[in-house]
Amino acid sequence: MWGERVDVLAVDDNPSNLLSLEAVLQDLGANLVKATSGDEALLRVLERDFALVLLDIQMPGLDGFETARLIRSRDRSKHLPVIFLTAFEHESSAVQRGYDLGAVDFLFKPIVPSVLKSKVAVFLDLHRKNTEVVRQAQLLQEASRREHERSLAEARARWERERLEANNERLQTLATVGSILLGESDPTVFVPAVCDEVAERLGFDVGSLHLCEGHHGEMSLAWKRGLELAPRGDTPAIREALAQRAPVVLQHVQDSDDAIAAEARKAGVLCGTALPLLAERRLLGVVRFGSRERATISDDELAVLQVAADQLAIGLDRVGLVRQLQKSAADLRAADRRKDEFLAMLAHELRNPLAPIVNALSLVRRRIDGEEPALRSVAAAERQALHMARLVDDLLDVSRITQGKIALRRERVELRTVVEHALQTGAPLVQAKMHHLEVVQPDGSVLVDADATRLAQVIANLIHNAAKYTDEGGNIRLACVVEGSDLVVSVEDDGVGIRPEMLEQVFETFVQIDPTSDRARGGLGLGLTLVRSLAHLHGGTVDAHSDGPGKGARFTVRLPVVVQAAEAAAKSVEEKGKMESVARSILLVEDNEDIRLTLRDLLEFEGHEVAEAADGAAGAEMIVARKPNVALVDIGLPGLDGYQVAQRVRRDLPPENTRLVALTGYGGDDVARKAREAGFDAHLIKPVKIEELFRLLGELC
């Protein structure tokens, strides 16, 4: 009777899930009847009786809850156990609804086979026993008709009722345990709650739960009931359960001379069990239950205890995984913060020595006349120093964009101004390689709503990329076209070209278009990554085209930033040049002597009147006293830093009296934002490009 196969109904709209359930349960003696919808499940329930229903919640048509309600509405199937299966995160309301409909448990996909088998085995065993109860009742009924019909019928009814009540009590125990674990994530709360629930429901008056800690077998007491125990839990029963990784059952303890039961005998315990808490063979602890009032534990009770122990192990394992994830996340955040701090400090330390080098080379280049060989050497050194500064900027910009730490400062700006700034940035490499650069722009004035600095960076990076991958004396064409509200920027060259398989990869970080040693072009492979990232931040796109190696390349950026395209007169380059040549009074506040002296010499060579201060306090006093046209103020000053200098100056001098320009080796939007908030009119990153500085002087005053 006990070996016969019993029917289990599995309901899931995914045939693959049904096959998986059938594979897991095939050795339990279960005949798995499959249904792919709620309607089909109801039809199967009408056809035969089942020991258990495994019911998926999310199904088209009748969902799992409605199917369970209809099953429960029939007298024949109103007590049929239902285990809900779902792939969605549990919610307390959904769990409560399931239990209100008679669910005995919830299993969440992906389902752990061992957990499914242990739980189904309990219900199959209970069903077989219930079937046996019915069979015995029938035999008793037959006997009662022959001999003592009335007395045997009453005995049968009483016995059946007691068995059903006991079974229902155990089912309710498992349902309550599942509910506790679903609703609570703190082990200091759910461990004692589950253990107390099991002990009270099954009538155990003593028990304990010890958890494994550390790597040396240490144990800590997490729950106890009716026993005075050492916190470590070093008892024979616990040691045996841990060593064998299997339950230890003690029956008739007081009549046994088993050494493992020695401690139980001393405590007056008559029966008990110790169950290891295992999560995928990892040992998490051991739980014990016992009684001083009865001498045995039934097989039914042992099955319920095993399921409860498995559920506890899963809950404890989940807590460990969550803690590991939280620690990993915290470690990653800390590492990310340290990386950002390191990159910022690295940039500062690289830019500070580059600044006097660039200043000195710019000054020497301006003093050398004609086509002397020395001029070529100085110009080459200056280009390489600026190239190094550009590499530092690209590396930091990619890091910030990847982390979402760059925010655009959009404004309405003249397209020609943006292109001019981009050309100034890309000009050194174009000139050094003697390329012919053709620039095509719309007639008249075009206003764009964009971050002027970042848009200029996009164009400059494309020009720089074209110049780098085009052999000397090549041709580059920059075209800016307005199409409706879109600005289309394309840069085309007749350089080395791009292999077809590289067209999508060229925008990835650190990818080189032509990485072979004999075609080395320099750089870090970040320029095009920045182009794509900045285009996306503007809501635009970028793509690359090439007919193959040796046939050049074209990069096209489309940005929805145009707000006005109309005929308008703009200041000519000649007028700007005249404005830049106007002599100004400038106060330079910089603690780095090399930077201060080289920048002073360069400004004086251009005809400006320059005064100096080496610290923040002296600089603030001199600015207020002298009221220069422009004050160039380093941020990292001793005493008062640059932000404090600007705040103190702005209390006494309005912007129209003296323009303040921040100089810093630290880049980033945060530094620029803090500079504006402190009262600076502009912000430049070291080493300052002299042309950019002169252009800024022309714009400010």
C-alpha positions as CSV (number, residue, x, y, z in Angstrom):
1,M,0.0,0.0,0.0
2,W,2.8,2.4,0.9
3,G,4.7,1.8,-2.3
4,E,1.9,2.5,-4.7
5,R,2.2,5.6,-6.9
6,V,0.0,8.5,-6.0
7,D,-1.2,11.3,-8.3
8,V,0.2,14.9,-8.1
9,L,-1.2,17.6,-10.2
10,A,1.3,20.1,-11.7
11,V,-0.1,23.3,-13.3
12,D,2.2,25.6,-15.3
13,D,1.7,27.3,-18.6
14,N,5.4,26.6,-19.5
15,P,5.9,23.0,-20.7
16,S,9.6,23.2,-19.8
17,N,8.8,23.8,-16.2
18,L,6.4,20.8,-16.1
19,L,9.2,18.6,-17.5
20,S,11.6,19.9,-14.9
21,L,9.0,19.1,-12.1
22,E,8.5,15.6,-13.5
23,A,12.3,15.0,-13.6
24,V,12.7,16.1,-10.0
25,L,9.8,14.1,-8.6
26,Q,10.1,10.9,-10.6
27,D,11.8,8.9,-7.8
28,L,9.2,9.8,-5.1
29,G,6.6,7.4,-6.3
30,A,4.4,10.2,-7.7
31,N,2.4,10.0,-10.9
32,L,2.7,13.6,-12.2
33,V,-0.4,14.7,-14.0
34,K,0.4,17.9,-16.0
35,A,-1.9,20.8,-16.9
36,T,-1.0,23.9,-18.8
37,S,-3.9,26.2,-17.7
38,G,-6.3,26.8,-14.9
39,D,-9.2,25.4,-16.9
40,E,-7.4,22.2,-17.7
41,A,-6.4,21.9,-14.0
42,L,-10.1,22.1,-12.9
43,L,-10.9,19.4,-15.5
44,R,-8.2,17.1,-14.0
45,V,-9.5,17.6,-10.5
46,L,-13.0,16.5,-11.6
47,E,-11.5,13.4,-13.2
48,R,-9.5,12.0,-10.2
49,D,-8.2,12.6,-6.7
50,F,-4.7,14.1,-6.1
51,A,-2.4,14.0,-3.1
52,L,-1.1,17.5,-3.9
53,V,-1.3,20.4,-6.4
54,L,1.8,22.3,-7.5
55,L,0.2,25.4,-8.9
56,D,1.9,28.3,-10.8
57,I,0.5,31.7,-9.9
58,Q,1.2,33.6,-13.1
59,M,-0.8,32.0,-16.0
60,P,-2.9,33.4,-18.8
61,G,-6.7,33.1,-18.3
62,L,-7.3,31.7,-14.8
63,D,-4.3,32.6,-12.6
64,G,-3.1,30.4,-9.8
65,F,-5.1,32.2,-7.1
66,E,-8.5,31.9,-9.0
67,T,-7.7,28.2,-9.9
68,A,-7.1,27.5,-6.2
69,R,-10.3,29.2,-5.1
70,L,-12.3,27.1,-7.6
71,I,-10.6,23.9,-6.5
72,R,-11.4,24.7,-2.9
73,S,-15.0,25.5,-3.7
74,R,-15.8,21.8,-4.3
75,D,-16.4,19.5,-1.3
76,R,-14.4,16.7,-2.9
77,S,-11.3,18.8,-3.3
78,K,-11.7,21.4,-0.5
79,H,-8.9,19.9,1.6
80,L,-6.5,19.2,-1.3
81,P,-3.1,20.7,-0.4
82,V,-1.8,23.4,-2.7
83,I,1.8,24.6,-3.0
84,F,2.1,27.8,-5.1
85,L,5.0,28.2,-7.5
86,T,6.0,31.7,-8.6
87,A,9.0,33.5,-10.2
88,F,8.1,36.9,-8.8
89,E,9.3,38.5,-5.6
90,H,6.9,37.7,-2.8
91,E,4.7,40.4,-1.2
92,S,3.1,40.0,2.1
93,S,-0.4,40.6,0.6
94,A,0.1,38.0,-2.1
95,V,1.4,35.5,0.5
96,Q,-1.6,36.1,2.8
97,R,-4.0,35.7,-0.1
98,G,-2.5,32.4,-0.9
99,Y,-2.8,31.1,2.6
100,D,-6.4,32.4,2.8
101,L,-7.1,30.2,-0.2
102,G,-5.7,27.1,1.6
103,A,-2.0,27.2,0.4
104,V,0.3,25.1,2.5
105,D,3.5,26.7,1.2
106,F,5.1,28.9,-1.5
107,L,8.1,28.0,-3.6
108,F,10.0,30.7,-5.6
109,K,11.6,30.0,-8.9
110,P,14.2,28.9,-9.7
111,I,13.1,26.1,-7.4
112,V,15.8,24.2,-5.4
113,P,15.2,20.5,-6.3
114,S,16.1,19.2,-2.8
115,V,13.6,21.6,-1.2
116,L,10.9,20.6,-3.6
117,K,11.5,16.9,-3.1
118,S,11.5,17.2,0.7
119,K,8.3,19.1,0.8
120,V,6.5,17.0,-1.8
121,A,7.6,13.8,0.0
122,V,6.0,15.0,3.2
123,F,2.6,15.5,1.5
124,L,2.9,12.2,-0.5
125,D,3.6,10.4,2.7
126,L,0.7,12.1,4.5
127,H,-1.6,11.3,1.5
128,R,-0.6,7.6,1.6
129,K,-1.3,7.6,5.3
130,N,-4.6,9.3,4.8
131,T,-5.4,6.8,2.1
132,E,-4.5,4.0,4.5
133,V,-6.7,5.7,7.1
134,V,-9.6,5.5,4.7
135,R,-8.8,1.9,3.8
136,Q,-8.7,1.0,7.5
137,A,-11.9,2.8,8.1
138,Q,-13.5,0.7,5.3
139,L,-12.2,-2.5,6.9
140,L,-13.5,-1.4,10.3
141,Q,-16.9,-0.6,8.7
142,E,-17.0,-4.1,7.2
143,A,-16.2,-5.7,10.5
144,S,-18.7,-3.5,12.3
145,R,-21.5,-4.8,10.1
146,R,-20.6,-8.4,11.1
147,E,-20.0,-7.9,14.8
148,H,-20.1,-4.6,16.5
149,E,-21.3,-2.1,13.8
150,R,-22.1,0.8,16.1
151,S,-19.0,0.6,18.4
152,L,-16.6,0.1,15.6
153,A,-18.1,3.0,13.6
154,E,-17.6,5.3,16.5
155,A,-14.0,4.2,17.1
156,R,-13.3,4.6,13.4
157,A,-14.7,8.2,13.3
158,R,-12.7,9.1,16.5
159,W,-9.5,7.7,15.1
160,E,-10.0,9.4,11.7
161,R,-10.7,12.7,13.3
162,E,-7.6,12.6,15.4
163,R,-5.4,11.7,12.5
164,L,-6.8,14.4,10.4
165,E,-6.4,16.9,13.1
166,A,-2.8,15.9,13.6
167,N,-2.1,16.1,9.9
168,N,-3.7,19.5,9.6
169,E,-1.7,20.7,12.6
170,R,1.5,19.6,10.9
171,L,0.5,21.2,7.7
172,Q,-0.3,24.4,9.5
173,T,3.1,24.3,11.2
174,L,4.9,24.2,7.8
175,A,2.7,27.0,6.4
176,T,3.4,29.2,9.4
177,V,7.1,28.5,9.2
178,G,7.1,29.5,5.5
179,S,5.2,32.7,6.3
180,I,7.7,33.7,9.0
181,L,10.6,33.2,6.7
182,L,8.9,35.1,3.9
183,G,8.1,38.1,6.1
184,E,11.3,38.5,8.1
185,S,14.9,38.8,7.0
186,D,16.6,39.3,10.5
187,P,17.9,35.9,11.8
188,T,17.7,37.2,15.4
189,V,14.0,37.5,14.8
190,F,13.0,34.6,12.5
191,V,15.3,31.9,14.1
192,P,13.6,31.9,17.5
193,A,10.2,32.5,15.9
194,V,10.4,29.4,13.7
195,C,11.9,27.3,16.5
196,D,9.2,28.3,19.0
197,E,6.5,27.7,16.4
198,V,7.7,24.2,15.6
199,A,8.3,23.3,19.3
200,E,4.8,24.4,20.4
201,R,3.0,22.9,17.5
202,L,4.7,19.5,17.8
203,G,4.8,19.4,21.6
204,F,8.6,19.6,22.2
205,D,9.5,21.2,25.5
206,V,13.3,21.3,25.1
207,G,15.5,22.4,22.2
208,S,18.4,24.5,21.0
209,L,19.8,25.9,17.8
210,H,23.6,26.6,17.3
211,L,25.1,28.4,14.3
212,C,28.5,27.8,12.8
213,E,30.8,30.8,13.0
214,G,34.3,31.4,11.7
215,H,36.6,28.9,10.0
216,H,37.5,26.8,13.0
217,G,34.3,25.1,13.9
218,E,33.1,27.7,16.5
219,M,29.4,27.5,17.4
220,S,27.1,30.2,18.9
221,L,23.8,29.7,20.6
222,A,20.9,31.4,18.7
223,W,17.9,29.8,20.4
224,K,17.2,27.5,23.4
225,R,14.1,26.1,25.1
226,G,13.9,24.4,28.5
227,L,17.6,23.6,28.7
228,E,20.7,25.1,30.4
229,L,23.3,24.9,27.6
230,A,26.8,26.1,27.1
231,P,26.9,28.8,24.4
232,R,29.2,26.7,22.2
233,G,26.9,23.7,22.0
234,D,29.6,21.1,22.4
235,T,27.5,18.0,23.0
236,P,27.7,14.4,21.6
237,A,24.4,14.7,19.7
238,I,25.4,18.0,18.1
239,R,28.9,16.7,17.2
240,E,27.5,13.6,15.6
241,A,24.9,15.5,13.5
242,L,27.6,17.9,12.3
243,A,30.1,15.1,11.6
244,Q,27.6,12.9,9.7
245,R,25.7,15.9,8.1
246,A,22.6,13.8,8.8
247,P,19.8,13.8,11.5
248,V,20.5,12.1,14.8
249,V,17.3,10.6,16.4
250,L,17.2,9.4,20.0
251,Q,14.2,7.2,21.0
252,H,13.5,5.8,24.5
253,V,16.5,7.8,25.8
254,Q,16.1,6.7,29.5
255,D,16.2,3.0,28.5
256,S,19.2,3.4,26.3
257,D,22.9,3.1,27.2
258,D,23.9,5.0,24.0
259,A,26.8,7.4,24.7
260,I,25.4,10.0,22.4
261,A,22.2,10.1,24.5
262,A,24.2,10.7,27.8
263,E,23.6,14.4,27.9
264,A,19.8,13.9,27.2
265,R,19.5,11.4,30.0
266,K,21.1,13.8,32.5
267,A,18.6,16.4,31.5
268,G,15.6,14.1,31.9
269,V,14.8,14.1,28.1
270,L,13.0,11.0,26.9
271,C,13.3,11.5,23.2
272,G,15.0,13.9,20.9
273,T,16.6,14.7,17.5
274,A,19.5,16.9,16.2
275,L,19.2,18.1,12.6
276,P,22.1,19.8,10.7
277,L,21.2,23.0,8.8
278,L,22.5,22.5,5.3
279,A,22.5,24.9,2.3
280,E,23.8,23.1,-0.8
281,R,26.1,21.0,1.5
282,R,27.4,24.0,3.3
283,L,26.9,23.5,7.1
284,L,25.3,26.5,8.8
285,G,24.4,25.0,12.2
286,V,22.4,22.4,14.0
287,V,18.9,22.5,15.6
288,R,17.6,20.1,18.3
289,F,14.2,19.3,19.6
290,G,13.2,16.9,22.5
291,S,10.6,16.0,25.0
292,R,10.5,15.1,28.7
293,E,7.0,13.8,28.5
294,R,7.1,11.1,25.7
295,A,9.6,8.6,24.7
296,T,9.4,8.6,20.9
297,I,9.2,10.9,17.9
298,S,7.0,9.7,15.1
299,D,8.1,9.5,11.4
300,D,5.5,12.2,10.6
301,E,7.0,14.6,13.1
302,L,10.5,13.8,11.9
303,A,9.5,14.6,8.3
304,V,8.0,18.0,9.4
305,L,11.1,18.8,11.5
306,Q,13.3,18.0,8.4
307,V,11.3,20.4,6.2
308,A,11.4,23.1,8.9
309,A,15.2,22.7,9.2
310,D,15.6,22.9,5.5
311,Q,13.5,26.1,5.4
312,L,15.6,27.6,8.2
313,A,18.8,26.7,6.4
314,I,17.6,28.5,3.3
315,G,16.6,31.5,5.3
316,L,20.0,31.7,7.0
317,D,21.8,31.2,3.7
318,R,19.8,34.0,2.2
319,V,20.9,36.3,5.0
320,G,24.6,35.4,4.4
321,L,24.3,36.1,0.7
322,V,22.7,39.4,1.3
323,R,25.4,40.4,3.7
324,Q,28.1,39.4,1.3
325,L,26.4,41.5,-1.4
326,Q,26.2,44.5,0.9
327,K,29.8,44.2,1.9
328,S,30.9,43.8,-1.8
329,A,28.8,46.9,-2.7
330,A,30.4,48.9,0.2
331,D,33.9,47.7,-0.8
332,L,33.2,48.7,-4.5
333,R,32.0,52.1,-3.4
334,A,35.1,52.6,-1.2
335,A,37.4,51.5,-4.0
336,D,35.6,53.7,-6.5
337,R,35.9,56.7,-4.1
338,R,39.6,56.0,-3.6
339,K,40.1,55.7,-7.4
340,D,38.4,59.0,-8.0
341,E,40.5,60.7,-5.3
342,F,43.7,59.1,-6.8
343,L,42.8,60.3,-10.3
344,A,42.0,63.8,-9.1
345,M,45.3,64.0,-7.2
346,L,47.2,62.4,-10.1
347,A,45.8,65.0,-12.5
348,H,46.7,67.8,-10.1
349,E,50.3,66.5,-9.6
350,L,50.7,66.1,-13.4
351,R,49.2,69.4,-14.4
352,N,51.2,71.5,-11.9
353,P,54.6,70.6,-13.4
354,L,53.2,70.8,-17.0
355,A,52.0,74.4,-16.4
356,P,55.4,76.1,-16.1
357,I,56.8,73.9,-18.9
358,V,54.0,75.0,-21.3
359,N,54.3,78.6,-20.1
360,A,58.1,78.7,-20.6
361,L,57.9,77.0,-24.0
362,S,55.2,79.5,-25.2
363,L,57.3,82.4,-24.1
364,V,60.5,81.0,-25.8
365,R,58.5,80.3,-28.9
366,R,57.3,83.9,-29.1
367,R,60.8,85.2,-28.6
368,I,62.4,83.2,-31.4
369,D,62.2,84.7,-34.8
370,G,62.2,83.2,-38.2
371,E,62.6,79.5,-39.1
372,E,65.5,78.7,-36.7
373,P,65.8,75.0,-35.8
374,A,65.4,76.0,-32.1
375,L,61.9,77.2,-33.0
376,R,60.9,73.8,-34.3
377,S,62.3,72.1,-31.2
378,V,60.5,74.4,-28.9
379,A,57.2,74.1,-30.8
380,A,57.5,70.3,-30.8
381,A,58.1,70.3,-27.0
382,E,55.2,72.6,-26.5
383,R,52.9,70.4,-28.6
384,Q,54.0,67.3,-26.6
385,A,53.4,69.0,-23.3
386,L,49.9,70.0,-24.3
387,H,49.3,66.5,-25.7
388,M,50.2,65.1,-22.3
389,A,47.8,67.4,-20.6
390,R,45.1,66.3,-23.1
391,L,45.7,62.7,-22.2
392,V,45.2,63.5,-18.5
393,D,41.9,65.3,-19.3
394,D,40.6,62.5,-21.5
395,L,41.3,59.8,-18.9
396,L,39.5,61.8,-16.2
397,D,36.6,62.7,-18.4
398,V,36.0,59.1,-19.4
399,S,36.0,58.1,-15.8
400,R,33.5,60.8,-14.8
401,I,31.2,60.1,-17.7
402,T,31.2,56.4,-17.0
403,Q,30.1,57.1,-13.4
404,G,27.5,59.7,-14.5
405,K,29.4,62.5,-12.7
406,I,29.4,64.9,-15.6
407,A,26.4,67.2,-16.0
408,L,26.1,69.5,-19.0
409,R,25.9,73.2,-18.5
410,R,23.7,74.1,-21.5
411,E,23.4,77.6,-22.8
412,R,22.6,79.3,-26.0
413,V,25.9,79.8,-27.8
414,E,27.0,80.9,-31.3
415,L,28.1,77.8,-33.3
416,R,31.0,79.8,-34.9
417,T,32.4,80.4,-31.4
418,V,32.3,76.8,-30.5
419,V,34.0,75.8,-33.8
420,E,36.6,78.4,-33.3
421,H,37.5,77.0,-29.8
422,A,37.6,73.5,-31.2
423,L,40.0,74.6,-34.0
424,Q,42.3,76.2,-31.5
425,T,42.5,73.0,-29.6
426,G,43.0,70.8,-32.6
427,A,45.3,73.2,-34.6
428,P,48.7,72.2,-33.1
429,L,48.5,68.6,-34.4
430,V,47.0,69.6,-37.7
431,Q,49.8,72.1,-38.2
432,A,52.5,69.8,-37.0
433,K,51.6,67.2,-39.6
434,M,51.1,69.8,-42.3
435,H,47.5,68.7,-43.1
436,H,45.1,70.8,-45.2
437,L,42.1,71.5,-43.1
438,E,38.9,72.6,-44.8
439,V,36.1,74.1,-42.6
440,V,32.5,74.4,-43.9
441,Q,30.0,76.3,-41.7
442,P,26.4,77.6,-42.3
443,D,26.1,81.1,-43.6
444,G,25.1,83.6,-40.9
445,S,24.6,83.0,-37.2
446,V,23.5,79.7,-35.8
447,L,22.6,79.5,-32.1
448,V,22.7,76.1,-30.4
449,D,21.5,75.0,-27.0
450,A,24.5,73.0,-25.7
451,D,27.4,72.9,-23.3
452,A,29.8,75.0,-25.3
453,T,32.9,73.5,-23.7
454,R,31.8,69.9,-24.3
455,L,30.5,70.6,-27.8
456,A,33.9,72.1,-28.7
457,Q,35.5,69.0,-27.1
458,V,33.5,66.8,-29.4
459,I,34.6,68.6,-32.5
460,A,38.2,69.0,-31.3
461,N,38.5,65.3,-30.6
462,L,37.2,64.4,-34.1
463,I,39.7,66.8,-35.7
464,H,42.5,65.4,-33.4
465,N,41.5,61.8,-34.3
466,A,41.6,62.6,-38.1
467,A,44.9,64.4,-37.8
468,K,46.4,61.5,-35.9
469,Y,45.3,58.8,-38.3
470,T,46.2,60.7,-41.5
471,D,49.8,60.7,-42.9
472,E,51.6,64.0,-43.2
473,G,50.2,66.4,-45.8
474,G,46.8,64.8,-45.8
475,N,43.4,66.4,-46.1
476,I,40.7,66.9,-43.4
477,R,37.3,68.4,-43.9
478,L,35.1,69.7,-41.1
479,A,31.5,70.4,-42.1
480,C,28.8,71.8,-39.8
481,V,25.3,71.6,-41.3
482,V,21.9,72.6,-39.9
483,E,19.0,70.1,-40.7
484,G,15.9,71.4,-39.0
485,S,16.6,71.5,-35.3
486,D,19.6,69.1,-35.7
487,L,23.2,70.1,-35.9
488,V,25.2,67.6,-38.1
489,V,28.9,67.7,-37.6
490,S,31.1,65.6,-39.8
491,V,34.9,65.2,-40.0
492,E,36.3,63.4,-43.0
493,D,39.9,62.5,-43.8
494,D,41.9,60.6,-46.4
495,G,43.9,58.7,-43.8
496,V,44.5,55.1,-42.9
497,G,40.8,54.2,-42.9
498,I,39.0,51.6,-40.7
499,R,38.5,47.9,-41.1
500,P,34.8,47.0,-41.4
501,E,34.8,44.9,-38.1
502,M,36.3,47.9,-36.3
503,L,33.5,50.5,-37.2
504,E,31.5,49.7,-34.0
505,Q,34.5,49.1,-31.8
506,V,36.3,52.4,-32.4
507,F,34.0,54.1,-29.8
508,E,34.9,51.7,-27.0
509,T,37.3,52.6,-24.3
510,F,41.1,52.1,-25.0
511,V,40.4,50.8,-28.6
512,Q,42.9,52.0,-31.2
513,I,41.9,52.2,-34.9
514,D,45.3,51.0,-36.0
515,P,47.1,49.3,-33.0
516,T,49.9,47.6,-34.9
517,S,53.4,48.6,-33.8
518,D,54.5,49.9,-37.2
519,R,51.4,52.2,-37.4
520,A,51.5,53.4,-33.8
521,R,49.8,56.8,-33.6
522,G,49.9,57.4,-29.8
523,G,47.1,58.3,-27.5
524,L,45.1,56.2,-25.0
525,G,42.1,55.3,-27.3
526,L,39.8,57.6,-25.3
527,G,39.0,60.5,-27.7
528,L,36.2,58.7,-29.7
529,T,34.8,57.3,-26.4
530,L,34.4,60.8,-25.2
531,V,32.8,61.9,-28.5
532,R,30.1,59.2,-28.2
533,S,29.5,59.8,-24.5
534,L,29.2,63.6,-24.9
535,A,27.0,63.2,-27.9
536,H,24.6,60.9,-26.0
537,L,24.5,63.4,-23.1
538,H,23.3,66.0,-25.6
539,G,20.6,63.5,-26.8
540,G,22.5,62.9,-30.1
541,T,24.2,60.1,-32.0
542,V,27.5,59.4,-33.6
543,D,28.6,56.9,-36.3
544,A,31.7,56.0,-38.2
545,H,32.1,55.2,-41.9
546,S,35.0,54.0,-44.0
547,D,35.4,52.1,-47.2
548,G,38.3,50.1,-45.7
549,P,42.0,50.4,-44.9
550,G,43.8,53.2,-46.7
551,K,40.5,54.9,-47.9
552,G,40.0,57.4,-45.1
553,A,37.2,57.7,-42.6
554,R,34.2,59.9,-41.8
555,F,32.7,60.5,-38.4
556,T,29.2,62.1,-38.2
557,V,27.6,63.5,-35.1
558,R,24.0,64.5,-35.0
559,L,22.8,66.7,-32.1
560,P,19.2,68.1,-31.6
561,V,20.6,71.4,-30.3
562,V,19.8,74.1,-32.9
563,V,17.5,76.8,-31.6
564,Q,18.0,79.5,-34.3
565,A,19.6,79.7,-37.7
566,A,19.4,83.1,-39.2
567,E,21.5,85.8,-40.9
568,A,23.3,87.8,-38.2
569,A,26.5,89.7,-37.9
570,A,29.0,88.4,-35.5
571,K,32.3,89.8,-34.3
572,S,35.0,88.9,-36.7
573,V,38.2,87.1,-35.8
574,E,40.1,90.3,-36.6
575,E,38.0,92.3,-34.0
576,K,38.7,89.6,-31.5
577,G,42.3,89.7,-32.3
578,K,42.3,93.5,-31.7
579,M,40.5,93.0,-28.4
580,E,43.0,90.4,-27.3
581,S,45.9,92.7,-28.0
582,V,44.6,95.3,-25.6
583,A,47.0,95.7,-22.6
584,R,45.3,94.9,-19.3
585,S,46.3,95.0,-15.6
586,I,46.4,91.5,-14.3
587,L,47.1,90.2,-10.8
588,L,48.4,86.6,-10.6
589,V,47.8,84.8,-7.3
590,E,49.8,81.5,-7.4
591,D,51.9,79.7,-4.8
592,N,53.9,77.6,-7.3
593,E,56.8,79.8,-8.1
594,D,57.6,78.2,-11.4
595,I,54.1,78.6,-12.7
596,R,53.8,82.1,-11.4
597,L,57.1,83.4,-12.8
598,T,56.7,81.7,-16.3
599,L,53.1,82.9,-16.6
600,R,54.1,86.4,-15.5
601,D,56.9,86.6,-18.1
602,L,54.5,85.4,-20.8
603,L,51.8,87.9,-20.0
604,E,54.3,90.7,-19.8
605,F,55.8,89.7,-23.1
606,E,52.3,90.2,-24.6
607,G,52.2,93.8,-23.1
608,H,50.1,93.2,-20.0
609,E,50.9,94.8,-16.6
610,V,51.3,92.0,-14.2
611,A,51.5,91.9,-10.3
612,E,52.0,88.8,-8.2
613,A,50.9,87.3,-4.9
614,A,52.1,84.0,-3.5
615,D,49.3,83.2,-1.0
616,G,45.6,83.7,-0.6
617,A,45.5,86.4,2.1
618,A,48.0,88.7,0.2
619,G,46.2,88.0,-3.1
620,A,42.8,89.1,-1.7
621,E,44.3,92.3,-0.2
622,M,46.1,93.2,-3.4
623,I,43.0,92.5,-5.6
624,V,40.8,94.8,-3.5
625,A,43.5,97.5,-3.2
626,R,44.6,97.5,-6.9
627,K,41.3,96.6,-8.6
628,P,43.1,95.0,-11.7
629,N,41.1,94.3,-14.8
630,V,41.6,90.5,-14.3
631,A,42.8,88.4,-11.3
632,L,44.1,84.9,-12.1
633,V,43.7,83.0,-8.9
634,D,45.0,79.5,-8.1
635,I,42.5,77.3,-6.2
636,G,45.0,75.3,-4.1
637,L,46.6,78.3,-2.2
638,P,48.1,78.1,1.3
639,G,46.1,79.9,4.0
640,L,43.0,81.2,2.2
641,D,42.3,78.9,-0.8
642,G,41.1,80.3,-4.1
643,Y,37.4,79.9,-3.2
644,Q,37.8,81.9,0.0
645,V,39.8,84.6,-1.9
646,A,37.0,85.0,-4.4
647,Q,34.4,85.2,-1.7
648,R,36.3,87.8,0.2
649,V,37.0,89.9,-3.0
650,R,33.3,89.7,-4.1
651,R,32.2,91.3,-0.7
652,D,34.1,94.4,-1.7
653,L,34.4,94.4,-5.5
654,P,31.6,93.7,-8.0
655,P,32.4,91.7,-11.2
656,E,32.5,94.9,-13.4
657,N,35.4,96.2,-11.4
658,T,37.6,93.1,-11.5
659,R,37.1,89.8,-13.3
660,L,38.1,86.7,-11.4
661,V,39.5,83.6,-13.2
662,A,40.1,80.4,-11.3
663,L,43.2,78.3,-12.2
664,T,43.4,74.7,-10.9
665,G,45.1,71.4,-11.5
666,Y,41.8,69.7,-10.5
667,G,39.3,69.3,-13.2
668,G,35.6,68.3,-13.2
669,D,32.2,69.8,-13.0
670,D,32.3,70.0,-9.2
671,V,35.4,72.3,-9.3
672,A,33.8,74.5,-12.0
673,R,30.5,74.7,-10.1
674,K,32.2,75.6,-6.8
675,A,34.2,78.3,-8.6
676,R,31.1,79.9,-10.0
677,E,29.4,79.8,-6.6
678,A,32.4,81.4,-4.9
679,G,32.3,84.4,-7.4
680,F,34.7,83.5,-10.2
681,D,33.7,84.6,-13.7
682,A,35.6,81.8,-15.5
683,H,37.5,78.6,-14.8
684,L,40.7,77.3,-16.5
685,I,42.5,74.0,-16.0
686,K,46.3,73.9,-15.8
687,P,48.4,73.9,-17.9
688,V,46.5,76.8,-19.4
689,K,46.6,77.0,-23.2
690,I,47.9,80.5,-23.9
691,E,45.5,81.1,-26.9
692,E,42.6,80.1,-24.7
693,L,43.8,82.4,-21.9
694,F,44.1,85.3,-24.4
695,R,40.7,84.6,-25.9
696,L,39.2,84.5,-22.4
697,L,40.8,87.9,-21.5
698,G,39.2,89.3,-24.7
699,E,35.8,88.1,-23.7
700,L,35.9,89.2,-20.1
701,C,37.1,92.8,-20.5
